[in-house]
Amino acid sequence: MSNELNDSVRRTLNRYFRDLDGEAPHAIYDMVIRCVEKPMLEVVMKQAAGNQTVAADMLGINRNTLRRKLTDHDLL
């Protein structure tokens, strides 16, 4: 995995915890996945020229799973 991507996630999460200012964190996993998944899907779909079969192969997921994720993120 790209060191830049790792570093970006690490910096962002550190900032998130710093900015909580005493508040308890909640649902961090879902928050991160939702924030990262949509732009990833947008870029991959663009690279696949809108072809869901190609995009699913690029992502290493089933086409039906991709379609569900695209629907969840209002990308269809």
Phi and psi restraints in degrees (range 20) as a CNS / XPLOR table:
assign (resid 1 and name C) (resid 2 and name N)
       (resid 2 and name CA) (resid 2 and name C) 1.0 -60.4 20.0 2
assign (resid 2 and name N) (resid 2 and name CA)
       (resid 2 and name C) (resid 3 and name N) 1.0 131.0 20.0 2
assign (resid 2 and name C) (resid 3 and name N)
       (resid 3 and name CA) (resid 3 and name C) 1.0 -63.8 20.0 2
assign (resid 3 and name N) (resid 3 and name CA)
       (resid 3 and name C) (resid 4 and name N) 1.0 -33.2 20.0 2
assign (resid 3 and name C) (resid 4 and name N)
       (resid 4 and name CA) (resid 4 and name C) 1.0 -63.2 20.0 2
assign (resid 4 and name N) (resid 4 and name CA)
       (resid 4 and name C) (resid 5 and name N) 1.0 -42.1 20.0 2
assign (resid 4 and name C) (resid 5 and name N)
       (resid 5 and name CA) (resid 5 and name C) 1.0 -65.9 20.0 2
assign (resid 5 and name N) (resid 5 and name CA)
       (resid 5 and name C) (resid 6 and name N) 1.0 -45.1 20.0 2
assign (resid 5 and name C) (resid 6 and name N)
       (resid 6 and name CA) (resid 6 and name C) 1.0 -57.8 20.0 2
assign (resid 6 and name N) (resid 6 and name CA)
       (resid 6 and name C) (resid 7 and name N) 1.0 -48.0 20.0 2
assign (resid 6 and name C) (resid 7 and name N)
       (resid 7 and name CA) (resid 7 and name C) 1.0 -62.1 20.0 2
assign (resid 7 and name N) (resid 7 and name CA)
       (resid 7 and name C) (resid 8 and name N) 1.0 -40.3 20.0 2
assign (resid 7 and name C) (resid 8 and name N)
       (resid 8 and name CA) (resid 8 and name C) 1.0 -63.8 20.0 2
assign (resid 8 and name N) (resid 8 and name CA)
       (resid 8 and name C) (resid 9 and name N) 1.0 -45.0 20.0 2
assign (resid 8 and name C) (resid 9 and name N)
       (resid 9 and name CA) (resid 9 and name C) 1.0 -64.0 20.0 2
assign (resid 9 and name N) (resid 9 and name CA)
       (resid 9 and name C) (resid 10 and name N) 1.0 -44.4 20.0 2
assign (resid 9 and name C) (resid 10 and name N)
       (resid 10 and name CA) (resid 10 and name C) 1.0 -60.2 20.0 2
assign (resid 10 and name N) (resid 10 and name CA)
       (resid 10 and name C) (resid 11 and name N) 1.0 -47.9 20.0 2
assign (resid 10 and name C) (resid 11 and name N)
       (resid 11 and name CA) (resid 11 and name C) 1.0 -61.1 20.0 2
assign (resid 11 and name N) (resid 11 and name CA)
       (resid 11 and name C) (resid 12 and name N) 1.0 -44.1 20.0 2
assign (resid 11 and name C) (resid 12 and name N)
       (resid 12 and name CA) (resid 12 and name C) 1.0 -64.8 20.0 2
assign (resid 12 and name N) (resid 12 and name CA)
       (resid 12 and name C) (resid 13 and name N) 1.0 -42.6 20.0 2
assign (resid 12 and name C) (resid 13 and name N)
       (resid 13 and name CA) (resid 13 and name C) 1.0 -67.6 20.0 2
assign (resid 13 and name N) (resid 13 and name CA)
       (resid 13 and name C) (resid 14 and name N) 1.0 -39.3 20.0 2
assign (resid 13 and name C) (resid 14 and name N)
       (resid 14 and name CA) (resid 14 and name C) 1.0 -60.9 20.0 2
assign (resid 14 and name N) (resid 14 and name CA)
       (resid 14 and name C) (resid 15 and name N) 1.0 -41.2 20.0 2
assign (resid 14 and name C) (resid 15 and name N)
       (resid 15 and name CA) (resid 15 and name C) 1.0 -65.3 20.0 2
assign (resid 15 and name N) (resid 15 and name CA)
       (resid 15 and name C) (resid 16 and name N) 1.0 -41.2 20.0 2
assign (resid 15 and name C) (resid 16 and name N)
       (resid 16 and name CA) (resid 16 and name C) 1.0 -57.0 20.0 2
assign (resid 16 and name N) (resid 16 and name CA)
       (resid 16 and name C) (resid 17 and name N) 1.0 -49.2 20.0 2
assign (resid 16 and name C) (resid 17 and name N)
       (resid 17 and name CA) (resid 17 and name C) 1.0 -65.6 20.0 2
assign (resid 17 and name N) (resid 17 and name CA)
       (resid 17 and name C) (resid 18 and name N) 1.0 -38.6 20.0 2
assign (resid 17 and name C) (resid 18 and name N)
       (resid 18 and name CA) (resid 18 and name C) 1.0 -64.2 20.0 2
assign (resid 18 and name N) (resid 18 and name CA)
       (resid 18 and name C) (resid 19 and name N) 1.0 -40.0 20.0 2
assign (resid 18 and name C) (resid 19 and name N)
       (resid 19 and name CA) (resid 19 and name C) 1.0 -78.1 20.0 2
assign (resid 19 and name N) (resid 19 and name CA)
       (resid 19 and name C) (resid 20 and name N) 1.0 -9.3 20.0 2
assign (resid 19 and name C) (resid 20 and name N)
       (resid 20 and name CA) (resid 20 and name C) 1.0 -63.2 20.0 2
assign (resid 20 and name N) (resid 20 and name CA)
       (resid 20 and name C) (resid 21 and name N) 1.0 -29.7 20.0 2
assign (resid 20 and name C) (resid 21 and name N)
       (resid 21 and name CA) (resid 21 and name C) 1.0 51.0 20.0 2
assign (resid 21 and name N) (resid 21 and name CA)
       (resid 21 and name C) (resid 22 and name N) 1.0 51.3 20.0 2
assign (resid 21 and name C) (resid 22 and name N)
       (resid 22 and name CA) (resid 22 and name C) 1.0 91.7 20.0 2
assign (resid 22 and name N) (resid 22 and name CA)
       (resid 22 and name C) (resid 23 and name N) 1.0 -15.0 20.0 2
assign (resid 22 and name C) (resid 23 and name N)
       (resid 23 and name CA) (resid 23 and name C) 1.0 -71.5 20.0 2
assign (resid 23 and name N) (resid 23 and name CA)
       (resid 23 and name C) (resid 24 and name N) 1.0 149.0 20.0 2
assign (resid 23 and name C) (resid 24 and name N)
       (resid 24 and name CA) (resid 24 and name C) 1.0 -78.3 20.0 2
assign (resid 24 and name N) (resid 24 and name CA)
       (resid 24 and name C) (resid 25 and name N) 1.0 132.6 20.0 2
assign (resid 24 and name C) (resid 25 and name N)
       (resid 25 and name CA) (resid 25 and name C) 1.0 -68.3 20.0 2
assign (resid 25 and name N) (resid 25 and name CA)
       (resid 25 and name C) (resid 26 and name N) 1.0 153.6 20.0 2
assign (resid 25 and name C) (resid 26 and name N)
       (resid 26 and name CA) (resid 26 and name C) 1.0 -147.6 20.0 2
assign (resid 26 and name N) (resid 26 and name CA)
       (resid 26 and name C) (resid 27 and name N) 1.0 132.8 20.0 2
assign (resid 26 and name C) (resid 27 and name N)
       (resid 27 and name CA) (resid 27 and name C) 1.0 53.1 20.0 2
assign (resid 27 and name N) (resid 27 and name CA)
       (resid 27 and name C) (resid 28 and name N) 1.0 46.5 20.0 2
assign (resid 27 and name C) (resid 28 and name N)
       (resid 28 and name CA) (resid 28 and name C) 1.0 -62.2 20.0 2
assign (resid 28 and name N) (resid 28 and name CA)
       (resid 28 and name C) (resid 29 and name N) 1.0 -44.0 20.0 2
assign (resid 28 and name C) (resid 29 and name N)
       (resid 29 and name CA) (resid 29 and name C) 1.0 -56.3 20.0 2
assign (resid 29 and name N) (resid 29 and name CA)
       (resid 29 and name C) (resid 30 and name N) 1.0 -52.3 20.0 2
assign (resid 29 and name C) (resid 30 and name N)
       (resid 30 and name CA) (resid 30 and name C) 1.0 -61.6 20.0 2
assign (resid 30 and name N) (resid 30 and name CA)
       (resid 30 and name C) (resid 31 and name N) 1.0 -38.9 20.0 2
assign (resid 30 and name C) (resid 31 and name N)
       (resid 31 and name CA) (resid 31 and name C) 1.0 -61.1 20.0 2
assign (resid 31 and name N) (resid 31 and name CA)
       (resid 31 and name C) (resid 32 and name N) 1.0 -47.6 20.0 2
assign (resid 31 and name C) (resid 32 and name N)
       (resid 32 and name CA) (resid 32 and name C) 1.0 -65.8 20.0 2
assign (resid 32 and name N) (resid 32 and name CA)
       (resid 32 and name C) (resid 33 and name N) 1.0 -45.7 20.0 2
assign (resid 32 and name C) (resid 33 and name N)
       (resid 33 and name CA) (resid 33 and name C) 1.0 -60.3 20.0 2
assign (resid 33 and name N) (resid 33 and name CA)
       (resid 33 and name C) (resid 34 and name N) 1.0 -45.5 20.0 2
assign (resid 33 and name C) (resid 34 and name N)
       (resid 34 and name CA) (resid 34 and name C) 1.0 -62.9 20.0 2
assign (resid 34 and name N) (resid 34 and name CA)
       (resid 34 and name C) (resid 35 and name N) 1.0 -38.9 20.0 2
assign (resid 34 and name C) (resid 35 and name N)
       (resid 35 and name CA) (resid 35 and name C) 1.0 -70.8 20.0 2
assign (resid 35 and name N) (resid 35 and name CA)
       (resid 35 and name C) (resid 36 and name N) 1.0 -34.1 20.0 2
assign (resid 35 and name C) (resid 36 and name N)
       (resid 36 and name CA) (resid 36 and name C) 1.0 -90.3 20.0 2
assign (resid 36 and name N) (resid 36 and name CA)
       (resid 36 and name C) (resid 37 and name N) 1.0 -35.1 20.0 2
assign (resid 36 and name C) (resid 37 and name N)
       (resid 37 and name CA) (resid 37 and name C) 1.0 -65.1 20.0 2
assign (resid 37 and name N) (resid 37 and name CA)
       (resid 37 and name C) (resid 38 and name N) 1.0 -45.5 20.0 2
assign (resid 37 and name C) (resid 38 and name N)
       (resid 38 and name CA) (resid 38 and name C) 1.0 -62.2 20.0 2
assign (resid 38 and name N) (resid 38 and name CA)
       (resid 38 and name C) (resid 39 and name N) 1.0 -51.4 20.0 2
assign (resid 38 and name C) (resid 39 and name N)
       (resid 39 and name CA) (resid 39 and name C) 1.0 -63.8 20.0 2
assign (resid 39 and name N) (resid 39 and name CA)
       (resid 39 and name C) (resid 40 and name N) 1.0 -32.7 20.0 2
assign (resid 39 and name C) (resid 40 and name N)
       (resid 40 and name CA) (resid 40 and name C) 1.0 -62.8 20.0 2
assign (resid 40 and name N) (resid 40 and name CA)
       (resid 40 and name C) (resid 41 and name N) 1.0 -45.7 20.0 2
assign (resid 40 and name C) (resid 41 and name N)
       (resid 41 and name CA) (resid 41 and name C) 1.0 -63.4 20.0 2
assign (resid 41 and name N) (resid 41 and name CA)
       (resid 41 and name C) (resid 42 and name N) 1.0 -40.9 20.0 2
assign (resid 41 and name C) (resid 42 and name N)
       (resid 42 and name CA) (resid 42 and name C) 1.0 -60.1 20.0 2
assign (resid 42 and name N) (resid 42 and name CA)
       (resid 42 and name C) (resid 43 and name N) 1.0 -47.0 20.0 2
assign (resid 42 and name C) (resid 43 and name N)
       (resid 43 and name CA) (resid 43 and name C) 1.0 -67.1 20.0 2
assign (resid 43 and name N) (resid 43 and name CA)
       (resid 43 and name C) (resid 44 and name N) 1.0 -44.9 20.0 2
assign (resid 43 and name C) (resid 44 and name N)
       (resid 44 and name CA) (resid 44 and name C) 1.0 -64.7 20.0 2
assign (resid 44 and name N) (resid 44 and name CA)
       (resid 44 and name C) (resid 45 and name N) 1.0 -42.0 20.0 2
assign (resid 44 and name C) (resid 45 and name N)
       (resid 45 and name CA) (resid 45 and name C) 1.0 -62.5 20.0 2
assign (resid 45 and name N) (resid 45 and name CA)
       (resid 45 and name C) (resid 46 and name N) 1.0 -37.6 20.0 2
assign (resid 45 and name C) (resid 46 and name N)
       (resid 46 and name CA) (resid 46 and name C) 1.0 -65.0 20.0 2
assign (resid 46 and name N) (resid 46 and name CA)
       (resid 46 and name C) (resid 47 and name N) 1.0 -44.8 20.0 2
assign (resid 46 and name C) (resid 47 and name N)
       (resid 47 and name CA) (resid 47 and name C) 1.0 -63.6 20.0 2
assign (resid 47 and name N) (resid 47 and name CA)
       (resid 47 and name C) (resid 48 and name N) 1.0 -30.9 20.0 2
assign (resid 47 and name C) (resid 48 and name N)
       (resid 48 and name CA) (resid 48 and name C) 1.0 -89.6 20.0 2
assign (resid 48 and name N) (resid 48 and name CA)
       (resid 48 and name C) (resid 49 and name N) 1.0 8.7 20.0 2
assign (resid 48 and name C) (resid 49 and name N)
       (resid 49 and name CA) (resid 49 and name C) 1.0 53.0 20.0 2
assign (resid 49 and name N) (resid 49 and name CA)
       (resid 49 and name C) (resid 50 and name N) 1.0 37.5 20.0 2
assign (resid 49 and name C) (resid 50 and name N)
       (resid 50 and name CA) (resid 50 and name C) 1.0 80.7 20.0 2
assign (resid 50 and name N) (resid 50 and name CA)
       (resid 50 and name C) (resid 51 and name N) 1.0 -1.4 20.0 2
assign (resid 50 and name C) (resid 51 and name N)
       (resid 51 and name CA) (resid 51 and name C) 1.0 -80.6 20.0 2
assign (resid 51 and name N) (resid 51 and name CA)
       (resid 51 and name C) (resid 52 and name N) 1.0 110.2 20.0 2
assign (resid 51 and name C) (resid 52 and name N)
       (resid 52 and name CA) (resid 52 and name C) 1.0 -66.5 20.0 2
assign (resid 52 and name N) (resid 52 and name CA)
       (resid 52 and name C) (resid 53 and name N) 1.0 -33.6 20.0 2
assign (resid 52 and name C) (resid 53 and name N)
       (resid 53 and name CA) (resid 53 and name C) 1.0 -65.9 20.0 2
assign (resid 53 and name N) (resid 53 and name CA)
       (resid 53 and name C) (resid 54 and name N) 1.0 -44.2 20.0 2
assign (resid 53 and name C) (resid 54 and name N)
       (resid 54 and name CA) (resid 54 and name C) 1.0 -65.6 20.0 2
assign (resid 54 and name N) (resid 54 and name CA)
       (resid 54 and name C) (resid 55 and name N) 1.0 -44.0 20.0 2
assign (resid 54 and name C) (resid 55 and name N)
       (resid 55 and name CA) (resid 55 and name C) 1.0 -62.6 20.0 2
assign (resid 55 and name N) (resid 55 and name CA)
       (resid 55 and name C) (resid 56 and name N) 1.0 -44.1 20.0 2
assign (resid 55 and name C) (resid 56 and name N)
       (resid 56 and name CA) (resid 56 and name C) 1.0 -60.5 20.0 2
assign (resid 56 and name N) (resid 56 and name CA)
       (resid 56 and name C) (resid 57 and name N) 1.0 -40.6 20.0 2
assign (resid 56 and name C) (resid 57 and name N)
       (resid 57 and name CA) (resid 57 and name C) 1.0 -64.4 20.0 2
assign (resid 57 and name N) (resid 57 and name CA)
       (resid 57 and name C) (resid 58 and name N) 1.0 -42.6 20.0 2
assign (resid 57 and name C) (resid 58 and name N)
       (resid 58 and name CA) (resid 58 and name C) 1.0 -60.4 20.0 2
assign (resid 58 and name N) (resid 58 and name CA)
       (resid 58 and name C) (resid 59 and name N) 1.0 -38.7 20.0 2
assign (resid 58 and name C) (resid 59 and name N)
       (resid 59 and name CA) (resid 59 and name C) 1.0 -81.6 20.0 2
assign (resid 59 and name N) (resid 59 and name CA)
       (resid 59 and name C) (resid 60 and name N) 1.0 -17.7 20.0 2
assign (resid 59 and name C) (resid 60 and name N)
       (resid 60 and name CA) (resid 60 and name C) 1.0 76.0 20.0 2
assign (resid 60 and name N) (resid 60 and name CA)
       (resid 60 and name C) (resid 61 and name N) 1.0 30.4 20.0 2
assign (resid 60 and name C) (resid 61 and name N)
       (resid 61 and name CA) (resid 61 and name C) 1.0 -127.5 20.0 2
assign (resid 61 and name N) (resid 61 and name CA)
       (resid 61 and name C) (resid 62 and name N) 1.0 165.8 20.0 2
assign (resid 61 and name C) (resid 62 and name N)
       (resid 62 and name CA) (resid 62 and name C) 1.0 -70.2 20.0 2
assign (resid 62 and name N) (resid 62 and name CA)
       (resid 62 and name C) (resid 63 and name N) 1.0 145.9 20.0 2
assign (resid 62 and name C) (resid 63 and name N)
       (resid 63 and name CA) (resid 63 and name C) 1.0 -59.4 20.0 2
assign (resid 63 and name N) (resid 63 and name CA)
       (resid 63 and name C) (resid 64 and name N) 1.0 -38.3 20.0 2
assign (resid 63 and name C) (resid 64 and name N)
       (resid 64 and name CA) (resid 64 and name C) 1.0 -64.5 20.0 2
assign (resid 64 and name N) (resid 64 and name CA)
       (resid 64 and name C) (resid 65 and name N) 1.0 -37.8 20.0 2
assign (resid 64 and name C) (resid 65 and name N)
       (resid 65 and name CA) (resid 65 and name C) 1.0 -64.3 20.0 2
assign (resid 65 and name N) (resid 65 and name CA)
       (resid 65 and name C) (resid 66 and name N) 1.0 -43.5 20.0 2
assign (resid 65 and name C) (resid 66 and name N)
       (resid 66 and name CA) (resid 66 and name C) 1.0 -60.2 20.0 2
assign (resid 66 and name N) (resid 66 and name CA)
       (resid 66 and name C) (resid 67 and name N) 1.0 -46.5 20.0 2
assign (resid 66 and name C) (resid 67 and name N)
       (resid 67 and name CA) (resid 67 and name C) 1.0 -59.7 20.0 2
assign (resid 67 and name N) (resid 67 and name CA)
       (resid 67 and name C) (resid 68 and name N) 1.0 -41.4 20.0 2
assign (resid 67 and name C) (resid 68 and name N)
       (resid 68 and name CA) (resid 68 and name C) 1.0 -63.3 20.0 2
assign (resid 68 and name N) (resid 68 and name CA)
       (resid 68 and name C) (resid 69 and name N) 1.0 -42.8 20.0 2
assign (resid 68 and name C) (resid 69 and name N)
       (resid 69 and name CA) (resid 69 and name C) 1.0 -66.1 20.0 2
assign (resid 69 and name N) (resid 69 and name CA)
       (resid 69 and name C) (resid 70 and name N) 1.0 -40.3 20.0 2
assign (resid 69 and name C) (resid 70 and name N)
       (resid 70 and name CA) (resid 70 and name C) 1.0 -61.5 20.0 2
assign (resid 70 and name N) (resid 70 and name CA)
       (resid 70 and name C) (resid 71 and name N) 1.0 -41.0 20.0 2
assign (resid 70 and name C) (resid 71 and name N)
       (resid 71 and name CA) (resid 71 and name C) 1.0 -65.7 20.0 2
assign (resid 71 and name N) (resid 71 and name CA)
       (resid 71 and name C) (resid 72 and name N) 1.0 -45.0 20.0 2
assign (resid 71 and name C) (resid 72 and name N)
       (resid 72 and name CA) (resid 72 and name C) 1.0 -57.9 20.0 2
assign (resid 72 and name N) (resid 72 and name CA)
       (resid 72 and name C) (resid 73 and name N) 1.0 -33.5 20.0 2
assign (resid 72 and name C) (resid 73 and name N)
       (resid 73 and name CA) (resid 73 and name C) 1.0 -99.5 20.0 2
assign (resid 73 and name N) (resid 73 and name CA)
       (resid 73 and name C) (resid 74 and name N) 1.0 12.0 20.0 2
assign (resid 73 and name C) (resid 74 and name N)
       (resid 74 and name CA) (resid 74 and name C) 1.0 55.0 20.0 2
assign (resid 74 and name N) (resid 74 and name CA)
       (resid 74 and name C) (resid 75 and name N) 1.0 44.8 20.0 2
assign (resid 74 and name C) (resid 75 and name N)
       (resid 75 and name CA) (resid 75 and name C) 1.0 -107.8 20.0 2
assign (resid 75 and name N) (resid 75 and name CA)
       (resid 75 and name C) (resid 76 and name N) 1.0 7.3 20.0 2
